[in-house]
Amino acid sequence: MAEKANALSLENISNTIKQYIRILQLTRKPSNEEFLTISKVAGAGILIIGLIGFLVYLIMVLIPRALL
């Protein structure tokens, strides 16, 4: 019974590695235009999340002071 479980896990590992290799073969290097677009979108997202966090911080600091 243990041999059967071991064979199944080796088969699963083998299939997973084959899937990873297949995905890596499909990848390609992005063009400069694609890279710049992705960078701009990621940067905008970081700025928006940072702005939201800063606004929450200001609200958490200013509201308690206004109530006192």
C-alpha positions in Angstrom: 0.0 0.0 0.0 2.9 2.4 0.8 4.5 1.7 -2.6 1.2 2.7 -4.3 1.1 6.0 -2.4 4.7 6.7 -3.2 4.2 6.0 -6.9 1.2 8.4 -6.9 3.2 11.2 -5.3 6.1 10.7 -7.7 3.6 10.8 -10.6 2.0 14.0 -9.2 5.4 15.6 -8.8 6.4 14.6 -12.4 3.1 16.0 -13.8 3.6 19.3 -11.9 7.1 19.7 -13.2 5.9 19.1 -16.8 3.2 21.8 -16.3 5.8 24.2 -15.0 8.1 23.5 -18.0 5.2 24.0 -20.4 4.4 27.4 -18.9 8.0 28.5 -19.0 8.2 27.6 -22.7 5.2 29.9 -23.4 6.8 33.0 -21.7 8.6 35.7 -23.5 10.4 38.9 -22.7 8.1 41.9 -22.8 8.8 44.8 -25.3 9.9 48.1 -23.9 6.4 49.6 -24.5 4.8 46.7 -22.6 7.2 47.0 -19.7 6.7 50.8 -19.4 2.9 50.3 -19.4 3.0 47.7 -16.7 5.4 49.8 -14.7 3.1 52.8 -14.9 0.1 50.8 -13.9 1.9 49.2 -11.0 3.3 52.6 -9.8 -0.2 54.2 -10.0 -1.6 51.3 -7.9 1.1 51.7 -5.3 0.5 55.4 -5.1 -3.3 55.0 -4.8 -2.9 52.4 -2.0 -0.4 54.6 -0.2 -2.7 57.6 -0.5 -5.6 55.6 0.9 -3.5 54.5 3.8 -2.3 58.0 4.5 -5.9 59.3 4.5 -6.9 56.5 6.9 -4.0 57.5 9.1 -5.0 61.2 9.1 -8.6 60.3 9.9 -7.5 58.1 12.8 -5.2 60.9 14.2 -7.5 63.9 13.6 -10.9 62.5 14.7 -9.7 61.6 18.3 -8.0 65.0 18.6 -11.2 66.7 17.5 -13.3 64.8 20.0 -11.1 65.7 22.9 
